[in-house]
């Protein structure tokens, strides 16, 4: 049976207005409204037109109801600056990710969650230190943020949007945390975004992180948490013995903590290892050189251990992309967008001999 909620998700996923959809398939906008409210059902002909326009197979529109992230429970960076259409497209991506995650959960035993919840009043630097202690990380640099999040039971997806408008967002779905990362940003930025969203998950679980401006106290707390978590003060002071006089020094040191030079500069300023005037001069110089968008000595982009394990196992079972689309109703481009930069889906192009289904334990190594 036709599910109007899924039409809304598909339309918002493509960032299309009701009027645009109506114009493209030759209907009045009020008719699309009636489809989405369930007042009317589209004819087979119109449903085929909607499927073609929105790029979702017919099977998608007949599935059950879908959980959806909401604006009031998803933490977006600088929400106030986002257009409703951009926001809704990203949230619709989250709804599709939930469907993917449920399909995976039928086949694989997921890693149990290990994420303590802190009081939102806790100072962010203290929360970062407490989380490191809870996870027994010590003060050394974190080699791979994606691997770490997955090892603690946090679900990591890519944002399919090739846009500067959405850096990342995080959300709780019942008792399961999700982080969505924009993989079109630099690898260093993606690491920092992951740590930023980790703060929202453990400090702002019960709201307060959603409708905020990028300069709000909550966002500043998340930035401070991310800097403290990725660059512990004790490690910075142990490694950096001499003064930082120029941006080349920042490039040399940043590789240890796998962060952007500007993030290292702000962290050093935060713990008073360099002055505010010096960081301002560094910022001007890095901007002049174009480093704020693309700086030298970039790191290799972090990939997922869990997702690659799943993709490899599906391939070993003879499950290909067409099977995944048929069973979920989710088009290939959505699968690829959600896993972009996290796993190599090209390895699952071919289809082989099917093996009997079995539930597999996902491993963290």
FIVOVO-996039 format. One record per residue (C-alpha): x negated, y negated, z; residue in one letter. Coordinates in steps of 0.02 Angstrom, whole numbers, plus 50000, padded with zeros to 5 digits. Layout:
% FIVOVO-996039
XYZA...
END
This chain:
% FIVOVO-996039
500005000050000X499454982249965X498634973850116X498784954750108X497374952350235X496154960350115X496654948449977X496234933950093X494544941750132X494124944549949X494664926949899X493704918650042X492204929750005X492134922049831X492404904449904X493934901949794X495464891549838X497224898349814X497494885449678X495924890749585X496444909049591X498214904949536X497604894449390X496404907949332X497714921849327X499174911149269X500224909849426X500864895849536X499834892849695X501374896449801X501374914149732X499604917349795X500164910349963X501614922649967X500444937049924X499294932350068X500704930550194X501474947050142X503074938650085X502844945949910X501764959849839X500844957349675X501394967549526X500174980449459X499724968349320X499364953949439X498434965049560X497304970549418X497004952349374X496584948349555X495394963149563X494494957649404X494374939449457X493784942749635X492644957249592X493364969449718X494024986449660X495884990049672X495575002249815X494944988049924X496654979649927X497564995149990X496484998850142X496934996150324X496754980150423X494984973450445X494174965650597X493564948250555X492314936550638X493184920350683X492534902650686X492804902050874X491764917550913X490364916750785X488834905950817X488344895750665X486904883650659X487614866050650X489394871650619X490024853850607X489024851250447X489734866450357X491194865250237X492694876350273X492394885750111X490584889850155X491094895150329X492504906150270X491404914550139X490104919050271X491424925250393X492214935750255X490494943150226X490514947950409X492194956650387X491474966750241X489964971050349X491134977950483X491874989650352X490134995150300X489634997750481X491185008250516X490825019150364X489035021550423X489655025450599X490665040150532X489055047950468X487695042550589X487495041550777X486945023750810X485605017850929X486375013751100X486454995451149X485174988551270X485504969951285X485694961851456X486914947551478X486254931851562X487204917651641X487374903351516X486654891251645X484994900751649X483574890251576X483174897051402X481314899351435X481734909451590X482994919851494X481704923351357X480454929051488X481764939751576X482244948251413X480424951851372X480234959651545X481834969851525X481204976551358X479434978851428X478634968451290X477324959751397X476694943251326X475954949351163X476634944450991X478144953750922X477624962950766X479354964750686X480924956050749X482114966250641X481404982650707X481514976250885X483344970950868X483814987550788X482894997350924X484004988651052X485624992850962X485934976050878X486634977550701X485664967250575X486344962250404X485824949950269X486874935050218X487274937150035X487334918250007X485864910849913X486144894349999X485314882550120X486984879450204X486984894750316X485374899650403X486064913750508X487494918050623X487854930550760X489434937750833X490064950550957X491334963250894X492024970651053X490424977151134X489364977750976X488224962950931X487864958050751X486584946250676X486674940150496X485084932750423X484844922050268X483474931550178X483204917850049X482304907550181X480464910550221X480004926250317X479394915550462X481034905950466X482014922150463X481054928550616X481404912550710X483244913050659X483354930850726X482654925350894X483814910150894X485354921150868X484724933350999X484894919051124X486714916451076X487064934951099X486344936251274X486674918651341X488284913351253X489254929551236X490874922251302X490954907451184X490234890151177X489014893651036X490234892050891X490824874350856X489244864950894X488144852250808X486334856750772X485764844150904X486954850451038X486254856751204X486744874551159X485774874050996X484284865951082X484334879851211X484324892951073X482844884450989X481914883851154X482334902151188X481704907351015X480064897951037X479794905151211X480254922751156X479124922951002X477704912651078X477544915651267X476634901551354X475374912951437X474844920251270X474704903151188X473584896851328X472534912651324X472204911351137X472134892651102X470704885951207X470244870451107X471314855751053X472324856350893X471754841550789X472444845050616X473724855350523X472384867550463X472174872850645X474024876750650X473874887450494X472464897250572X473354900850734X475124903650671X474724920550596X474544928350769X476354924450816X477024926150637X477934909550644X477954893850538X476644880650574X477974868050620X478744880350746X477044882850826X476764864150835X478424861050921X478114875251043X476404868151089X477214851251115X478564859151223X477264866151344X476234850151334X474734857551243X474864843751112X475624826451127X477244820651050X476334807850945X475204821350875X476644832750830X477474818250739X475904815350637X475804834150601X477614833950543X477284819350424X475744827950354X476614844750331X478074835950246X476874826850130X476084843450080X477774851950054X477474864350194X479184861850272X479904872150130X478454883150078X476864883550180X475244893250149X474774909650234X476544916550229X476914933350308X477684948650228X479564948850248X480184960350383X481234975150327X482404986650419X481905003650484X483695009150516X484415003950348X483005011850249X483245027750348X485105027650305X484805024150120X483505038050108X484655050250195X486145045950085X485055048749933X484515065750002X486355070450016X486655065749835X487725050749884X487535036649757X488185018949743X489755024449652X490175035949798X489925021749921X491075010449820X492395023849798X492445028449983X492425010650052X493184999949915X491704988249937X490874982949773X489034986349741X488564967849745X489244966449922X488264981749979X486694974549899X487004957249972X487204963950149X485614974350135X484604961950031X482804961850089X483164974550225X483144990750126X482794996549949X484485000849875X483685004149705X483165021049774X484995026149782X485415022249600X485435040349544X486625053549606X486105071349637X486855087349704X488045084049848X487665092250015X488945095850151X489265080550260X488445080450431X488195067650567X486385062250590X485505053750735X484645037850681X482865036950748X481815022650811X479955024950787X
END
